[in-house]
């Protein structure tokens, strides 16, 4: 993206990745300048399991509002909830995700959503990679001195996936592309 400013230099794009969870919501902030990615911040928003569900959701929402105000990202990317064996856990995870997305939207951010398969495919090259592989690749791609925690790594991976062309992933379906088993496939042309 060119800002049209001095010498046609590319304006840095700050992307906030979110890995939603009720106990721990991971966040990762990167900056993309041209094809270069730079690490800015990451961590986890922890909630107290001894408090009520509404209070925990309020914590996620409030902490993300503070985080966005402090770091001023341009865009956000959030991992889509997977279906769990326990429906109650899935419902609570969905509520945590909703609290996170609401905070991002209220802050005026454009929010992109990605499945775990899409994120792993974009970062590791394998949609079925495990958490350790994701942590390792995030460390390498961002030149970190140590591997980030699993939740922070997943959030950073989501931001990296968005930076690596994810901004157009939502439009690819209309261009004859779709995802199967974490891989982008070209739809066969229809015969006329």
Secondary structure as GFF3:
##gff-version 3
##sequence-region A 1 192
A	DSSP	three_ten_helix	6	8	.	.	.	ID=ss1
A	DSSP	beta_strand	13	19	.	.	.	ID=ss2
A	DSSP	beta_strand	24	33	.	.	.	ID=ss3
A	DSSP	beta_strand	36	46	.	.	.	ID=ss4
A	DSSP	alpha_helix	53	71	.	.	.	ID=ss5
A	DSSP	beta_strand	75	79	.	.	.	ID=ss6
A	DSSP	alpha_helix	87	106	.	.	.	ID=ss7
A	DSSP	beta_strand	110	114	.	.	.	ID=ss8
A	DSSP	alpha_helix	116	123	.	.	.	ID=ss9
A	DSSP	alpha_helix	131	141	.	.	.	ID=ss10
A	DSSP	alpha_helix	150	163	.	.	.	ID=ss11
A	DSSP	three_ten_helix	166	168	.	.	.	ID=ss12
A	DSSP	alpha_helix	169	172	.	.	.	ID=ss13
A	DSSP	three_ten_helix	173	175	.	.	.	ID=ss14
A	DSSP	beta_strand	177	180	.	.	.	ID=ss15
A	DSSP	beta_strand	183	186	.	.	.	ID=ss16
###
